[in-house]
Amino acid sequence: MASQLRIYVPPHPLIKHWLGIARNQATPGVLFRTAMKELGRWLTYEATREWLPTQDLVIETPLAPISATFIDPQLPWAVVPILRAGLTLVEGIQEVIPNAATYHYGLVRDEETLQPTCYLNKLPPTFAPETRIVISEPMLATGGSILHLLDDLVQRQVDPAFIRIIAIVAAPPALQKIGTQYPDLQIYTATIDEQVNDRGFIVPGLGDAGDRAFGTQD
């Protein structure tokens, strides 16, 4: 059977709550940053639910020995935020997987062609085998930025099956492109909106996450 892109929109009430706060244009910057952090945390919690190798060890409670389950401490983890907006989710992601290394990846989009250009690349030449990679990208709109990063990761010998994308709002154009090129991927997003406007923004979306988080709106 051919692989098929899997997209998860967890129904957790806290995800819905923080999404509503993030969408609201009246939300001040400081609360918007909190909302993004919380969305990063809860979406990563959902993304790692079936993705964490464990091991059983015998420990001693104050009263008796018992078998206990722990996350394998040897498994390498990496978080790759697409700058700037991807930074807004990193703190929440790190609270779920605190041992992950963070590799920044900066992309800027041409406002006319909507094509991305990389201005910062802190990825290592290769990743250790079995490394689990969490990509932080709040808005999956046209798909240009996320595909740029995915192509770069694959060139560095990363298996797409070991990648999870954490997004806040996704739209069909990006999802269709990702599904065509990387059907083994899994995406965790707070919601899916149906429309992308001629400026490449998701509608209704939540606006420019980077500008709102860092107070740089025009």
C-alpha positions in Angstrom: 0.0 0.0 0.0 1.3 3.5 -0.9 2.1 5.9 1.9 -0.3 8.7 2.6 0.3 11.9 4.5 -1.3 11.8 7.9 -2.7 15.1 9.3 -3.9 15.2 12.9 -6.1 18.0 14.3 -6.2 17.0 18.0 -9.6 17.8 19.6 -8.1 18.7 23.0 -10.1 21.6 24.6 -6.8 23.4 25.5 -5.7 23.4 21.9 -9.0 24.9 20.9 -8.9 27.5 23.7 -5.4 28.7 22.9 -6.1 28.7 19.1 -9.0 31.1 19.8 -6.8 33.4 21.7 -4.1 33.3 19.0 -6.6 34.0 16.2 -8.2 37.0 18.0 -6.7 40.2 16.6 -7.4 41.9 20.0 -5.0 39.6 21.8 -2.0 41.6 22.9 1.5 40.5 22.0 2.4 39.1 25.4 -0.7 36.9 25.5 -0.2 35.9 21.9 3.2 34.6 22.7 1.8 32.6 25.6 -0.9 31.1 23.3 1.8 30.1 20.8 3.9 28.5 23.5 0.9 26.6 24.8 -0.1 25.4 21.4 3.5 24.2 20.8 3.4 22.3 24.0 0.1 20.5 23.5 0.6 19.7 19.9 4.0 18.3 20.7 2.4 16.2 23.5 0.0 14.8 20.9 2.8 14.3 18.3 5.0 12.3 20.6 2.3 10.1 22.1 3.1 7.1 20.0 6.6 8.2 19.0 8.7 7.8 22.2 10.6 4.5 22.5 10.6 3.3 26.0 12.4 0.9 28.2 11.4 -1.0 31.4 13.6 -0.9 34.4 13.2 -2.2 37.9 13.2 0.5 40.5 12.7 0.7 44.3 9.8 2.5 45.7 10.0 3.3 49.5 8.2 0.0 50.1 9.1 -2.5 47.3 10.7 -3.0 43.9 8.6 -2.5 40.8 9.0 -2.4 37.1 8.8 1.1 35.7 8.6 2.5 32.1 11.0 5.3 31.0 11.6 7.1 27.8 14.8 5.9 26.1 17.4 8.5 27.1 19.7 7.5 24.2 17.3 8.5 21.5 18.5 11.8 19.7 16.0 14.6 19.3 16.1 17.8 17.3 13.9 20.8 17.0 14.1 22.9 13.8 12.2 26.1 13.9 11.7 28.0 10.7 12.5 31.6 11.6 11.0 33.9 12.7 7.6 32.6 13.4 8.7 29.1 14.3 10.5 30.5 17.3 7.1 31.1 18.9 6.5 27.4 19.4 9.9 26.3 20.5 9.6 27.0 24.2 6.4 24.8 24.4 8.1 22.1 22.4 11.1 22.1 24.6 9.0 21.6 27.7 7.9 18.3 26.3 11.2 17.1 24.9 13.8 19.1 26.9 16.8 17.1 25.7 16.3 18.1 22.1 19.0 20.0 20.2 17.7 23.1 18.4 18.8 24.0 14.9 17.6 27.4 13.6 16.6 27.7 9.9 15.9 31.1 8.6 13.7 31.7 5.5 12.5 35.0 3.9 9.7 35.0 1.4 9.6 37.2 -1.7 6.3 39.1 -1.4 5.7 39.0 -5.2 6.7 35.4 -6.1 6.1 34.0 -2.7 9.3 31.9 -3.1 11.5 31.4 0.0 15.2 32.2 0.2 17.4 30.8 3.0 19.3 33.4 5.0 20.3 31.2 8.0 21.1 27.5 8.1 22.3 26.0 11.3 21.6 22.3 10.4 24.4 19.9 10.9 26.0 18.2 7.8 24.2 15.0 8.8 22.0 13.8 11.7 22.6 10.7 13.8 20.6 7.7 12.7 17.1 7.4 14.2 17.1 11.2 15.1 13.5 12.3 15.7 13.0 15.8 14.2 10.2 18.2 15.2 9.8 21.1 12.7 8.2 24.2 14.1 6.3 26.2 11.5 3.1 27.9 12.6 1.6 28.5 9.2 1.5 25.9 6.4 0.0 28.1 3.6 1.6 27.8 0.1 4.0 25.1 1.2 7.1 26.8 -0.2 9.0 27.3 3.1 8.3 23.8 4.6 9.3 22.1 1.4 12.5 24.1 1.2 13.4 22.8 4.7 12.2 19.2 4.0 14.4 19.0 0.9 17.4 20.2 2.9 16.8 17.7 5.6 16.5 14.8 3.2 19.7 15.8 1.6 21.3 15.4 5.0 20.1 11.7 5.2 17.1 12.4 7.4 14.3 9.8 7.0 10.9 11.6 6.5 9.3 9.0 8.7 11.3 10.4 11.6 9.9 13.9 11.1 6.9 15.5 12.7 5.6 19.0 11.7 4.0 21.1 14.4 1.8 23.8 12.9 -1.0 26.1 14.2 -3.0 26.6 11.0 -2.6 24.6 7.8 -4.2 25.1 4.3 -4.9 22.7 1.4 -2.2 24.1 -1.0 0.6 23.3 1.5 -0.9 20.0 2.5 -1.3 18.8 -1.1 2.3 19.7 -2.0 3.7 18.0 1.2 1.5 14.9 0.6 2.7 14.6 -3.0 6.4 14.9 -2.2 6.6 13.5 1.3 3.8 11.1 1.9 5.5 9.4 4.9 5.2 12.6 7.0 2.9 13.3 9.9 1.6 16.8 10.6 0.0 18.0 13.8 -2.0 21.2 13.5 -4.5 23.1 15.6 -6.8 23.6 12.6 -7.1 23.5 8.8 -8.4 26.6 7.0 -9.6 26.3 3.4 -8.4 29.6 1.8 -5.0 31.2 1.0 -5.2 34.7 -0.4 -3.1 36.2 -3.2 -0.5 37.4 -0.7 0.1 33.8 0.5 -1.7 34.3 3.9 -4.2 31.8 5.3 -7.7 33.1 5.7 -9.1 33.5 8.3 -5.8 32.2 9.8 -4.2 34.4 12.5 -2.2 36.9 10.6 1.6 37.2 10.6 2.6 35.1 13.6 6.1 36.6 13.6 5.0 40.2 13.5 2.3 39.6 16.2 4.7 37.8 18.5 7.6 40.2 18.2 5.7 43.5 17.9 6.8 44.4 14.4 3.4 45.0 12.7 3.3 47.9 10.3 
